Amino acid sequence: MSDAAQPTAAEVRAAAEAVKTALDRHLAAVERRSGEDDPAVFEAFNQLAAAAEVYDELLYDRYDEVTPFEIPGAEDALPPYTGPEEPNALSVLIRRDYAVSEPQRLLAQAERIEAAEGDDGSPASGTVHGALGLLFGEFEPDEIASRHKEFGLEEGDSTLWVTAADEPADPGEWLEAPFEQVDPQQVVCRFDVSAVFDDEIDDDEDGDALEDELGDDLDEDLEPLDAERR
């Protein structure tokens, strides 16, 4: 960017001081927390994230330098919860991805299902999509998840969302499009499993060496900012 548009050194310094102040406030709020969902900790967390993001941007604009801090983007976090404080109903939405890693094992399992049901010779077990239909018709999804290797499947990413509502849906109300009307602001919590998180752990371990080199100038780093807070 042009020199005229660059922040001044004083502005960068002020942003750094704001991060230090936000760190102190966050630590004080954590030390005084009244429970797991203490709003004071949540507010201090957001203030720290905002201050760190401003400093990171100004530092880059002025000096073409970056910080080791990871600031979560909007796409990484749930929006503010606006659902009922005391839900009378809930929905659990689950997605699990699999790769068909061993088709022959899957087909053999489908043949065993057909044999047990007395359907020997049915063409359903002769194709992968037919075998999958038999498998998921015979076993609960949780059992398939726990025995996926036995069925010739390899686990991929998965996610579980718990959404809240004032009243249960009417029977058959959402069956035609079960996942179309999910309101992210009604999500109470979510749990994600992905191999990408293993890569992040490796990156964190690499970063520990860098942190040792930086010394003890900061009593705490901003690494917890990549966690979702409600």
CNS distance restraints for C-alpha pairs under 8 A (distance, minus, plus):
assign (resid   1 and name CA) (resid   5 and name CA) 6.64 0.50 0.50
assign (resid   1 and name CA) (resid   6 and name CA) 6.91 0.50 0.50
assign (resid   1 and name CA) (resid  61 and name CA) 7.39 0.50 0.50
assign (resid   2 and name CA) (resid   6 and name CA) 6.52 0.50 0.50
assign (resid   6 and name CA) (resid  61 and name CA) 5.99 0.50 0.50
assign (resid   6 and name CA) (resid  62 and name CA) 5.64 0.50 0.50
assign (resid   7 and name CA) (resid  11 and name CA) 6.14 0.50 0.50
assign (resid   7 and name CA) (resid  12 and name CA) 6.98 0.50 0.50
assign (resid   7 and name CA) (resid  58 and name CA) 6.41 0.50 0.50
assign (resid   7 and name CA) (resid  61 and name CA) 6.81 0.50 0.50
assign (resid   7 and name CA) (resid  62 and name CA) 5.76 0.50 0.50
assign (resid   8 and name CA) (resid  12 and name CA) 6.53 0.50 0.50
assign (resid   8 and name CA) (resid  62 and name CA) 7.02 0.50 0.50
assign (resid   9 and name CA) (resid  13 and name CA) 6.18 0.50 0.50
assign (resid   9 and name CA) (resid  62 and name CA) 7.25 0.50 0.50
assign (resid  10 and name CA) (resid  14 and name CA) 6.06 0.50 0.50
assign (resid  11 and name CA) (resid  15 and name CA) 6.19 0.50 0.50
assign (resid  11 and name CA) (resid  58 and name CA) 7.70 0.50 0.50
assign (resid  12 and name CA) (resid  16 and name CA) 6.28 0.50 0.50
assign (resid  12 and name CA) (resid  55 and name CA) 6.56 0.50 0.50
assign (resid  12 and name CA) (resid  58 and name CA) 5.75 0.50 0.50
assign (resid  12 and name CA) (resid  59 and name CA) 6.07 0.50 0.50
assign (resid  12 and name CA) (resid  62 and name CA) 7.62 0.50 0.50
assign (resid  13 and name CA) (resid  17 and name CA) 6.32 0.50 0.50
assign (resid  14 and name CA) (resid  18 and name CA) 6.22 0.50 0.50
assign (resid  15 and name CA) (resid  19 and name CA) 6.40 0.50 0.50
assign (resid  15 and name CA) (resid  51 and name CA) 6.99 0.50 0.50
assign (resid  15 and name CA) (resid  54 and name CA) 6.71 0.50 0.50
assign (resid  15 and name CA) (resid  55 and name CA) 4.97 0.50 0.50
assign (resid  15 and name CA) (resid  58 and name CA) 7.72 0.50 0.50
assign (resid  16 and name CA) (resid  20 and name CA) 6.49 0.50 0.50
assign (resid  16 and name CA) (resid  52 and name CA) 8.00 0.50 0.50
assign (resid  16 and name CA) (resid  55 and name CA) 5.91 0.50 0.50
assign (resid  17 and name CA) (resid  21 and name CA) 6.25 0.50 0.50
assign (resid  18 and name CA) (resid  22 and name CA) 6.06 0.50 0.50
assign (resid  18 and name CA) (resid  51 and name CA) 6.17 0.50 0.50
assign (resid  19 and name CA) (resid  23 and name CA) 6.08 0.50 0.50
assign (resid  19 and name CA) (resid  48 and name CA) 6.51 0.50 0.50
assign (resid  19 and name CA) (resid  51 and name CA) 5.26 0.50 0.50
assign (resid  19 and name CA) (resid  52 and name CA) 5.68 0.50 0.50
assign (resid  19 and name CA) (resid  55 and name CA) 7.33 0.50 0.50
assign (resid  20 and name CA) (resid  24 and name CA) 6.39 0.50 0.50
assign (resid  21 and name CA) (resid  25 and name CA) 6.28 0.50 0.50
assign (resid  22 and name CA) (resid  26 and name CA) 6.01 0.50 0.50
assign (resid  22 and name CA) (resid  44 and name CA) 7.12 0.50 0.50
assign (resid  22 and name CA) (resid  47 and name CA) 6.40 0.50 0.50
assign (resid  22 and name CA) (resid  48 and name CA) 4.93 0.50 0.50
assign (resid  22 and name CA) (resid  51 and name CA) 6.99 0.50 0.50
assign (resid  23 and name CA) (resid  27 and name CA) 6.18 0.50 0.50
assign (resid  23 and name CA) (resid  48 and name CA) 6.28 0.50 0.50
assign (resid  23 and name CA) (resid 220 and name CA) 7.90 0.50 0.50
assign (resid  24 and name CA) (resid  28 and name CA) 6.12 0.50 0.50
assign (resid  25 and name CA) (resid  29 and name CA) 6.10 0.50 0.50
assign (resid  25 and name CA) (resid  44 and name CA) 6.35 0.50 0.50
assign (resid  26 and name CA) (resid  30 and name CA) 6.18 0.50 0.50
assign (resid  26 and name CA) (resid  41 and name CA) 6.60 0.50 0.50
assign (resid  26 and name CA) (resid  44 and name CA) 4.87 0.50 0.50
assign (resid  26 and name CA) (resid  45 and name CA) 6.11 0.50 0.50
assign (resid  26 and name CA) (resid  48 and name CA) 6.97 0.50 0.50
assign (resid  27 and name CA) (resid  31 and name CA) 6.15 0.50 0.50
assign (resid  28 and name CA) (resid  32 and name CA) 6.25 0.50 0.50
assign (resid  29 and name CA) (resid  33 and name CA) 5.81 0.50 0.50
assign (resid  29 and name CA) (resid  40 and name CA) 6.12 0.50 0.50
assign (resid  29 and name CA) (resid  41 and name CA) 5.20 0.50 0.50
assign (resid  29 and name CA) (resid  44 and name CA) 6.85 0.50 0.50
assign (resid  30 and name CA) (resid  41 and name CA) 5.84 0.50 0.50
assign (resid  33 and name CA) (resid  38 and name CA) 5.89 0.50 0.50
assign (resid  33 and name CA) (resid  40 and name CA) 7.41 0.50 0.50
assign (resid  33 and name CA) (resid  41 and name CA) 6.68 0.50 0.50
assign (resid  34 and name CA) (resid  38 and name CA) 5.79 0.50 0.50
assign (resid  37 and name CA) (resid  41 and name CA) 7.76 0.50 0.50
assign (resid  37 and name CA) (resid  42 and name CA) 7.47 0.50 0.50
assign (resid  37 and name CA) (resid 230 and name CA) 7.26 0.50 0.50
assign (resid  38 and name CA) (resid  42 and name CA) 6.58 0.50 0.50
assign (resid  39 and name CA) (resid  43 and name CA) 6.08 0.50 0.50
assign (resid  40 and name CA) (resid  44 and name CA) 6.13 0.50 0.50
assign (resid  41 and name CA) (resid  45 and name CA) 5.97 0.50 0.50
assign (resid  42 and name CA) (resid  46 and name CA) 6.35 0.50 0.50
assign (resid  42 and name CA) (resid 229 and name CA) 6.91 0.50 0.50
assign (resid  42 and name CA) (resid 230 and name CA) 7.27 0.50 0.50
assign (resid  43 and name CA) (resid  47 and name CA) 6.24 0.50 0.50
assign (resid  44 and name CA) (resid  48 and name CA) 6.10 0.50 0.50
assign (resid  45 and name CA) (resid  49 and name CA) 6.22 0.50 0.50
assign (resid  45 and name CA) (resid 225 and name CA) 7.81 0.50 0.50
assign (resid  46 and name CA) (resid  50 and name CA) 6.11 0.50 0.50
assign (resid  47 and name CA) (resid  51 and name CA) 6.09 0.50 0.50
assign (resid  48 and name CA) (resid  52 and name CA) 6.06 0.50 0.50
assign (resid  49 and name CA) (resid  53 and name CA) 6.15 0.50 0.50
assign (resid  49 and name CA) (resid  71 and name CA) 6.44 0.50 0.50
assign (resid  49 and name CA) (resid  72 and name CA) 7.95 0.50 0.50
assign (resid  49 and name CA) (resid 225 and name CA) 6.71 0.50 0.50
assign (resid  50 and name CA) (resid  54 and name CA) 6.31 0.50 0.50
assign (resid  51 and name CA) (resid  55 and name CA) 6.26 0.50 0.50
assign (resid  52 and name CA) (resid  56 and name CA) 6.02 0.50 0.50
assign (resid  52 and name CA) (resid  69 and name CA) 7.80 0.50 0.50
assign (resid  52 and name CA) (resid  71 and name CA) 7.46 0.50 0.50
assign (resid  53 and name CA) (resid  57 and name CA) 6.21 0.50 0.50
assign (resid  53 and name CA) (resid  71 and name CA) 6.40 0.50 0.50
assign (resid  54 and name CA) (resid  58 and name CA) 6.19 0.50 0.50
assign (resid  55 and name CA) (resid  59 and name CA) 5.89 0.50 0.50
assign (resid  56 and name CA) (resid  60 and name CA) 6.27 0.50 0.50
assign (resid  56 and name CA) (resid  66 and name CA) 6.23 0.50 0.50
assign (resid  56 and name CA) (resid  67 and name CA) 6.13 0.50 0.50
assign (resid  57 and name CA) (resid  61 and name CA) 6.16 0.50 0.50
assign (resid  58 and name CA) (resid  62 and name CA) 5.98 0.50 0.50
assign (resid  59 and name CA) (resid  63 and name CA) 5.67 0.50 0.50
assign (resid  59 and name CA) (resid  64 and name CA) 6.76 0.50 0.50
assign (resid  59 and name CA) (resid  65 and name CA) 5.91 0.50 0.50
assign (resid  59 and name CA) (resid  66 and name CA) 6.60 0.50 0.50
assign (resid  60 and name CA) (resid  64 and name CA) 4.19 0.50 0.50
assign (resid  60 and name CA) (resid  65 and name CA) 4.62 0.50 0.50
assign (resid  60 and name CA) (resid  66 and name CA) 5.64 0.50 0.50
assign (resid  61 and name CA) (resid  65 and name CA) 7.89 0.50 0.50
assign (resid  69 and name CA) (resid 221 and name CA) 7.38 0.50 0.50
assign (resid  69 and name CA) (resid 222 and name CA) 5.59 0.50 0.50
assign (resid  69 and name CA) (resid 223 and name CA) 6.28 0.50 0.50
assign (resid  70 and name CA) (resid 222 and name CA) 7.08 0.50 0.50
assign (resid  70 and name CA) (resid 223 and name CA) 6.41 0.50 0.50
assign (resid  70 and name CA) (resid 225 and name CA) 6.70 0.50 0.50
assign (resid  70 and name CA) (resid 226 and name CA) 6.53 0.50 0.50
assign (resid  71 and name CA) (resid 225 and name CA) 6.07 0.50 0.50
assign (resid  71 and name CA) (resid 226 and name CA) 6.58 0.50 0.50
assign (resid  72 and name CA) (resid  76 and name CA) 6.01 0.50 0.50
assign (resid  72 and name CA) (resid  77 and name CA) 7.38 0.50 0.50
assign (resid  72 and name CA) (resid 225 and name CA) 6.37 0.50 0.50
assign (resid  72 and name CA) (resid 226 and name CA) 5.37 0.50 0.50
assign (resid  72 and name CA) (resid 227 and name CA) 7.98 0.50 0.50
assign (resid  73 and name CA) (resid  77 and name CA) 7.15 0.50 0.50
assign (resid  74 and name CA) (resid  78 and name CA) 7.82 0.50 0.50
assign (resid  76 and name CA) (resid 228 and name CA) 7.62 0.50 0.50
assign (resid  77 and name CA) (resid 228 and name CA) 5.64 0.50 0.50
assign (resid  77 and name CA) (resid 229 and name CA) 7.82 0.50 0.50
assign (resid  78 and name CA) (resid 184 and name CA) 6.82 0.50 0.50
assign (resid  78 and name CA) (resid 185 and name CA) 7.44 0.50 0.50
assign (resid  78 and name CA) (resid 187 and name CA) 7.87 0.50 0.50
assign (resid  78 and name CA) (resid 228 and name CA) 7.38 0.50 0.50
assign (resid  78 and name CA) (resid 230 and name CA) 7.90 0.50 0.50
assign (resid  79 and name CA) (resid 184 and name CA) 6.62 0.50 0.50
assign (resid  79 and name CA) (resid 185 and name CA) 5.75 0.50 0.50
assign (resid  80 and name CA) (resid 185 and name CA) 6.01 0.50 0.50
assign (resid  80 and name CA) (resid 230 and name CA) 7.30 0.50 0.50
assign (resid  81 and name CA) (resid 184 and name CA) 7.96 0.50 0.50
assign (resid  81 and name CA) (resid 185 and name CA) 4.70 0.50 0.50
assign (resid  81 and name CA) (resid 186 and name CA) 5.91 0.50 0.50
assign (resid  81 and name CA) (resid 187 and name CA) 6.80 0.50 0.50
assign (resid  81 and name CA) (resid 188 and name CA) 7.07 0.50 0.50
assign (resid  81 and name CA) (resid 230 and name CA) 7.65 0.50 0.50
assign (resid  82 and name CA) (resid 185 and name CA) 5.41 0.50 0.50
assign (resid  82 and name CA) (resid 186 and name CA) 6.08 0.50 0.50
assign (resid  83 and name CA) (resid  87 and name CA) 7.73 0.50 0.50
assign (resid  83 and name CA) (resid 164 and name CA) 6.30 0.50 0.50
assign (resid  83 and name CA) (resid 165 and name CA) 6.75 0.50 0.50
assign (resid  83 and name CA) (resid 185 and name CA) 6.59 0.50 0.50
assign (resid  83 and name CA) (resid 186 and name CA) 4.77 0.50 0.50
assign (resid  83 and name CA) (resid 187 and name CA) 7.75 0.50 0.50
assign (resid  84 and name CA) (resid 164 and name CA) 7.00 0.50 0.50
assign (resid  84 and name CA) (resid 165 and name CA) 6.58 0.50 0.50
assign (resid  84 and name CA) (resid 166 and name CA) 6.29 0.50 0.50
assign (resid  86 and name CA) (resid 166 and name CA) 7.99 0.50 0.50
assign (resid  87 and name CA) (resid 164 and name CA) 5.65 0.50 0.50
assign (resid  87 and name CA) (resid 165 and name CA) 5.52 0.50 0.50
assign (resid  87 and name CA) (resid 166 and name CA) 5.37 0.50 0.50
assign (resid  87 and name CA) (resid 167 and name CA) 7.79 0.50 0.50
assign (resid  88 and name CA) (resid 164 and name CA) 7.75 0.50 0.50
assign (resid  88 and name CA) (resid 165 and name CA) 6.35 0.50 0.50
assign (resid  88 and name CA) (resid 166 and name CA) 5.10 0.50 0.50
assign (resid  88 and name CA) (resid 167 and name CA) 5.62 0.50 0.50
assign (resid  88 and name CA) (resid 168 and name CA) 7.35 0.50 0.50
assign (resid  89 and name CA) (resid 164 and name CA) 6.05 0.50 0.50
assign (resid  89 and name CA) (resid 165 and name CA) 5.11 0.50 0.50
assign (resid  89 and name CA) (resid 166 and name CA) 6.01 0.50 0.50
assign (resid  89 and name CA) (resid 167 and name CA) 5.39 0.50 0.50
assign (resid  89 and name CA) (resid 168 and name CA) 5.14 0.50 0.50
assign (resid  90 and name CA) (resid 162 and name CA) 6.79 0.50 0.50
assign (resid  90 and name CA) (resid 163 and name CA) 5.47 0.50 0.50
assign (resid  90 and name CA) (resid 164 and name CA) 4.46 0.50 0.50
assign (resid  90 and name CA) (resid 165 and name CA) 5.68 0.50 0.50
assign (resid  90 and name CA) (resid 168 and name CA) 7.23 0.50 0.50
assign (resid  91 and name CA) (resid 162 and name CA) 5.84 0.50 0.50
assign (resid  91 and name CA) (resid 163 and name CA) 5.19 0.50 0.50
assign (resid  91 and name CA) (resid 164 and name CA) 6.55 0.50 0.50
assign (resid  91 and name CA) (resid 165 and name CA) 7.95 0.50 0.50
assign (resid  92 and name CA) (resid 160 and name CA) 6.94 0.50 0.50
assign (resid  92 and name CA) (resid 161 and name CA) 5.69 0.50 0.50
assign (resid  92 and name CA) (resid 162 and name CA) 4.70 0.50 0.50
assign (resid  92 and name CA) (resid 163 and name CA) 6.45 0.50 0.50
assign (resid  93 and name CA) (resid 160 and name CA) 5.67 0.50 0.50
assign (resid  93 and name CA) (resid 161 and name CA) 5.07 0.50 0.50
assign (resid  93 and name CA) (resid 162 and name CA) 6.51 0.50 0.50
assign (resid  93 and name CA) (resid 163 and name CA) 7.94 0.50 0.50
assign (resid  94 and name CA) (resid 158 and name CA) 7.47 0.50 0.50
assign (resid  94 and name CA) (resid 159 and name CA) 5.81 0.50 0.50
assign (resid  94 and name CA) (resid 160 and name CA) 4.50 0.50 0.50
assign (resid  94 and name CA) (resid 161 and name CA) 6.45 0.50 0.50
assign (resid  95 and name CA) (resid 158 and name CA) 5.41 0.50 0.50
assign (resid  95 and name CA) (resid 159 and name CA) 5.36 0.50 0.50
assign (resid  95 and name CA) (resid 160 and name CA) 6.57 0.50 0.50
assign (resid  96 and name CA) (resid 155 and name CA) 7.73 0.50 0.50
assign (resid  96 and name CA) (resid 156 and name CA) 6.98 0.50 0.50
assign (resid  96 and name CA) (resid 157 and name CA) 6.23 0.50 0.50
assign (resid  96 and name CA) (resid 158 and name CA) 4.29 0.50 0.50
assign (resid  96 and name CA) (resid 159 and name CA) 6.64 0.50 0.50
assign (resid  97 and name CA) (resid 155 and name CA) 6.26 0.50 0.50
assign (resid  97 and name CA) (resid 156 and name CA) 4.75 0.50 0.50
assign (resid  97 and name CA) (resid 157 and name CA) 5.51 0.50 0.50
assign (resid  97 and name CA) (resid 158 and name CA) 6.08 0.50 0.50
assign (resid  98 and name CA) (resid 153 and name CA) 6.05 0.50 0.50
assign (resid  98 and name CA) (resid 154 and name CA) 5.33 0.50 0.50
assign (resid  98 and name CA) (resid 155 and name CA) 4.69 0.50 0.50
assign (resid  98 and name CA) (resid 156 and name CA) 5.11 0.50 0.50
assign (resid  98 and name CA) (resid 157 and name CA) 7.90 0.50 0.50
assign (resid  99 and name CA) (resid 153 and name CA) 5.63 0.50 0.50
assign (resid  99 and name CA) (resid 154 and name CA) 5.02 0.50 0.50
assign (resid  99 and name CA) (resid 155 and name CA) 6.58 0.50 0.50
assign (resid  99 and name CA) (resid 156 and name CA) 6.96 0.50 0.50
assign (resid 100 and name CA) (resid 106 and name CA) 7.97 0.50 0.50
assign (resid 100 and name CA) (resid 152 and name CA) 6.17 0.50 0.50
assign (resid 100 and name CA) (resid 153 and name CA) 4.75 0.50 0.50
assign (resid 100 and name CA) (resid 154 and name CA) 6.40 0.50 0.50
assign (resid 101 and name CA) (resid 152 and name CA) 5.67 0.50 0.50
assign (resid 101 and name CA) (resid 153 and name CA) 5.31 0.50 0.50
assign (resid 101 and name CA) (resid 154 and name CA) 5.85 0.50 0.50
assign (resid 102 and name CA) (resid 106 and name CA) 6.53 0.50 0.50
assign (resid 102 and name CA) (resid 152 and name CA) 4.42 0.50 0.50
assign (resid 102 and name CA) (resid 153 and name CA) 6.56 0.50 0.50
assign (resid 103 and name CA) (resid 107 and name CA) 6.11 0.50 0.50
assign (resid 103 and name CA) (resid 128 and name CA) 6.78 0.50 0.50
assign (resid 103 and name CA) (resid 152 and name CA) 6.16 0.50 0.50
assign (resid 104 and name CA) (resid 108 and name CA) 6.05 0.50 0.50
assign (resid 104 and name CA) (resid 152 and name CA) 7.50 0.50 0.50
assign (resid 105 and name CA) (resid 109 and name CA) 6.24 0.50 0.50
assign (resid 105 and name CA) (resid 150 and name CA) 7.47 0.50 0.50
assign (resid 105 and name CA) (resid 151 and name CA) 6.06 0.50 0.50
assign (resid 105 and name CA) (resid 152 and name CA) 5.05 0.50 0.50
assign (resid 106 and name CA) (resid 110 and name CA) 6.33 0.50 0.50
assign (resid 106 and name CA) (resid 128 and name CA) 7.41 0.50 0.50
assign (resid 106 and name CA) (resid 131 and name CA) 6.67 0.50 0.50
assign (resid 106 and name CA) (resid 132 and name CA) 7.66 0.50 0.50
assign (resid 106 and name CA) (resid 151 and name CA) 5.03 0.50 0.50
assign (resid 106 and name CA) (resid 152 and name CA) 5.01 0.50 0.50
assign (resid 106 and name CA) (resid 153 and name CA) 7.60 0.50 0.50
assign (resid 107 and name CA) (resid 111 and name CA) 6.26 0.50 0.50
assign (resid 107 and name CA) (resid 125 and name CA) 6.02 0.50 0.50
assign (resid 107 and name CA) (resid 126 and name CA) 6.64 0.50 0.50
assign (resid 107 and name CA) (resid 127 and name CA) 7.22 0.50 0.50
assign (resid 107 and name CA) (resid 128 and name CA) 6.67 0.50 0.50
assign (resid 107 and name CA) (resid 131 and name CA) 5.80 0.50 0.50
assign (resid 108 and name CA) (resid 112 and name CA) 6.37 0.50 0.50
assign (resid 109 and name CA) (resid 113 and name CA) 6.38 0.50 0.50
assign (resid 109 and name CA) (resid 131 and name CA) 7.88 0.50 0.50
assign (resid 109 and name CA) (resid 135 and name CA) 7.71 0.50 0.50
assign (resid 109 and name CA) (resid 151 and name CA) 6.48 0.50 0.50
assign (resid 110 and name CA) (resid 114 and name CA) 6.31 0.50 0.50
assign (resid 110 and name CA) (resid 125 and name CA) 5.27 0.50 0.50
assign (resid 110 and name CA) (resid 131 and name CA) 5.10 0.50 0.50
assign (resid 110 and name CA) (resid 132 and name CA) 7.71 0.50 0.50
assign (resid 110 and name CA) (resid 134 and name CA) 6.09 0.50 0.50
assign (resid 110 and name CA) (resid 135 and name CA) 6.32 0.50 0.50
assign (resid 111 and name CA) (resid 115 and name CA) 6.09 0.50 0.50
assign (resid 111 and name CA) (resid 120 and name CA) 7.50 0.50 0.50
assign (resid 111 and name CA) (resid 125 and name CA) 5.62 0.50 0.50
assign (resid 112 and name CA) (resid 116 and name CA) 6.13 0.50 0.50
assign (resid 113 and name CA) (resid 117 and name CA) 6.33 0.50 0.50
assign (resid 113 and name CA) (resid 134 and name CA) 7.30 0.50 0.50
assign (resid 113 and name CA) (resid 135 and name CA) 7.78 0.50 0.50
assign (resid 113 and name CA) (resid 138 and name CA) 7.60 0.50 0.50
assign (resid 114 and name CA) (resid 118 and name CA) 6.07 0.50 0.50
assign (resid 114 and name CA) (resid 119 and name CA) 4.81 0.50 0.50
assign (resid 114 and name CA) (resid 120 and name CA) 5.71 0.50 0.50
assign (resid 114 and name CA) (resid 122 and name CA) 7.52 0.50 0.50
assign (resid 114 and name CA) (resid 125 and name CA) 7.50 0.50 0.50
assign (resid 115 and name CA) (resid 119 and name CA) 5.66 0.50 0.50
assign (resid 115 and name CA) (resid 120 and name CA) 5.10 0.50 0.50
assign (resid 123 and name CA) (resid 127 and name CA) 7.64 0.50 0.50
assign (resid 124 and name CA) (resid 130 and name CA) 4.69 0.50 0.50
assign (resid 124 and name CA) (resid 131 and name CA) 6.35 0.50 0.50
assign (resid 124 and name CA) (resid 134 and name CA) 7.67 0.50 0.50
assign (resid 125 and name CA) (resid 130 and name CA) 5.55 0.50 0.50
assign (resid 125 and name CA) (resid 131 and name CA) 4.75 0.50 0.50
assign (resid 125 and name CA) (resid 134 and name CA) 7.43 0.50 0.50
assign (resid 126 and name CA) (resid 130 and name CA) 6.91 0.50 0.50
assign (resid 126 and name CA) (resid 131 and name CA) 7.00 0.50 0.50
assign (resid 127 and name CA) (resid 131 and name CA) 6.01 0.50 0.50
assign (resid 128 and name CA) (resid 132 and name CA) 6.13 0.50 0.50
assign (resid 129 and name CA) (resid 133 and name CA) 6.34 0.50 0.50
assign (resid 130 and name CA) (resid 134 and name CA) 6.40 0.50 0.50
assign (resid 131 and name CA) (resid 135 and name CA) 6.09 0.50 0.50
assign (resid 132 and name CA) (resid 136 and name CA) 6.13 0.50 0.50
assign (resid 133 and name CA) (resid 137 and name CA) 5.93 0.50 0.50
assign (resid 134 and name CA) (resid 138 and name CA) 6.08 0.50 0.50
assign (resid 135 and name CA) (resid 139 and name CA) 6.15 0.50 0.50
assign (resid 136 and name CA) (resid 140 and name CA) 6.77 0.50 0.50
assign (resid 136 and name CA) (resid 141 and name CA) 6.94 0.50 0.50
assign (resid 136 and name CA) (resid 144 and name CA) 7.74 0.50 0.50
assign (resid 139 and name CA) (resid 143 and name CA) 6.28 0.50 0.50
assign (resid 139 and name CA) (resid 144 and name CA) 6.44 0.50 0.50
assign (resid 140 and name CA) (resid 144 and name CA) 6.43 0.50 0.50
assign (resid 141 and name CA) (resid 145 and name CA) 6.15 0.50 0.50
assign (resid 142 and name CA) (resid 146 and name CA) 6.30 0.50 0.50
assign (resid 143 and name CA) (resid 147 and name CA) 6.06 0.50 0.50
assign (resid 144 and name CA) (resid 148 and name CA) 5.27 0.50 0.50
assign (resid 144 and name CA) (resid 151 and name CA) 7.66 0.50 0.50
assign (resid 145 and name CA) (resid 155 and name CA) 7.86 0.50 0.50
assign (resid 147 and name CA) (resid 151 and name CA) 6.67 0.50 0.50
assign (resid 148 and name CA) (resid 152 and name CA) 6.43 0.50 0.50
assign (resid 148 and name CA) (resid 153 and name CA) 5.02 0.50 0.50
assign (resid 148 and name CA) (resid 154 and name CA) 6.47 0.50 0.50
assign (resid 148 and name CA) (resid 155 and name CA) 7.22 0.50 0.50
assign (resid 149 and name CA) (resid 153 and name CA) 5.28 0.50 0.50
assign (resid 149 and name CA) (resid 154 and name CA) 6.32 0.50 0.50
assign (resid 156 and name CA) (resid 194 and name CA) 6.87 0.50 0.50
assign (resid 156 and name CA) (resid 195 and name CA) 7.54 0.50 0.50
assign (resid 157 and name CA) (resid 192 and name CA) 7.61 0.50 0.50
assign (resid 157 and name CA) (resid 193 and name CA) 5.55 0.50 0.50
assign (resid 157 and name CA) (resid 194 and name CA) 4.47 0.50 0.50
assign (resid 157 and name CA) (resid 195 and name CA) 6.92 0.50 0.50
assign (resid 158 and name CA) (resid 192 and name CA) 5.84 0.50 0.50
assign (resid 158 and name CA) (resid 193 and name CA) 5.09 0.50 0.50
assign (resid 158 and name CA) (resid 194 and name CA) 6.55 0.50 0.50
assign (resid 159 and name CA) (resid 190 and name CA) 7.05 0.50 0.50
assign (resid 159 and name CA) (resid 191 and name CA) 5.58 0.50 0.50
assign (resid 159 and name CA) (resid 192 and name CA) 4.31 0.50 0.50
assign (resid 159 and name CA) (resid 193 and name CA) 6.15 0.50 0.50
assign (resid 160 and name CA) (resid 190 and name CA) 5.46 0.50 0.50
assign (resid 160 and name CA) (resid 191 and name CA) 5.17 0.50 0.50
assign (resid 160 and name CA) (resid 192 and name CA) 6.51 0.50 0.50
assign (resid 161 and name CA) (resid 187 and name CA) 6.60 0.50 0.50
assign (resid 161 and name CA) (resid 188 and name CA) 7.68 0.50 0.50
assign (resid 161 and name CA) (resid 189 and name CA) 6.11 0.50 0.50
assign (resid 161 and name CA) (resid 190 and name CA) 4.41 0.50 0.50
assign (resid 161 and name CA) (resid 191 and name CA) 6.67 0.50 0.50
assign (resid 162 and name CA) (resid 187 and name CA) 5.68 0.50 0.50
assign (resid 162 and name CA) (resid 188 and name CA) 5.59 0.50 0.50
assign (resid 162 and name CA) (resid 189 and name CA) 5.56 0.50 0.50
assign (resid 162 and name CA) (resid 190 and name CA) 6.25 0.50 0.50
assign (resid 163 and name CA) (resid 186 and name CA) 5.28 0.50 0.50
assign (resid 163 and name CA) (resid 187 and name CA) 4.17 0.50 0.50
assign (resid 163 and name CA) (resid 188 and name CA) 5.44 0.50 0.50
assign (resid 163 and name CA) (resid 189 and name CA) 7.44 0.50 0.50
assign (resid 164 and name CA) (resid 186 and name CA) 5.52 0.50 0.50
assign (resid 164 and name CA) (resid 187 and name CA) 6.37 0.50 0.50
assign (resid 164 and name CA) (resid 188 and name CA) 6.41 0.50 0.50
assign (resid 165 and name CA) (resid 186 and name CA) 7.30 0.50 0.50
assign (resid 169 and name CA) (resid 173 and name CA) 6.40 0.50 0.50
assign (resid 169 and name CA) (resid 174 and name CA) 7.76 0.50 0.50
assign (resid 174 and name CA) (resid 178 and name CA) 5.04 0.50 0.50
assign (resid 182 and name CA) (resid 186 and name CA) 7.87 0.50 0.50
assign (resid 183 and name CA) (resid 187 and name CA) 7.12 0.50 0.50
assign (resid 193 and name CA) (resid 197 and name CA) 7.67 0.50 0.50
assign (resid 194 and name CA) (resid 198 and name CA) 7.64 0.50 0.50
assign (resid 195 and name CA) (resid 199 and name CA) 7.03 0.50 0.50
assign (resid 196 and name CA) (resid 200 and name CA) 6.59 0.50 0.50
assign (resid 197 and name CA) (resid 201 and name CA) 6.37 0.50 0.50
assign (resid 198 and name CA) (resid 202 and name CA) 6.46 0.50 0.50
assign (resid 199 and name CA) (resid 203 and name CA) 6.26 0.50 0.50
assign (resid 200 and name CA) (resid 204 and name CA) 6.16 0.50 0.50
assign (resid 201 and name CA) (resid 205 and name CA) 6.33 0.50 0.50
assign (resid 202 and name CA) (resid 206 and name CA) 6.38 0.50 0.50
assign (resid 203 and name CA) (resid 207 and name CA) 6.15 0.50 0.50
assign (resid 204 and name CA) (resid 208 and name CA) 6.35 0.50 0.50
assign (resid 205 and name CA) (resid 209 and name CA) 7.39 0.50 0.50
assign (resid 206 and name CA) (resid 210 and name CA) 7.23 0.50 0.50
assign (resid 207 and name CA) (resid 211 and name CA) 6.23 0.50 0.50
assign (resid 208 and name CA) (resid 212 and name CA) 6.33 0.50 0.50
assign (resid 209 and name CA) (resid 213 and name CA) 6.54 0.50 0.50
assign (resid 210 and name CA) (resid 214 and name CA) 6.39 0.50 0.50
assign (resid 211 and name CA) (resid 215 and name CA) 6.68 0.50 0.50
assign (resid 212 and name CA) (resid 216 and name CA) 7.98 0.50 0.50
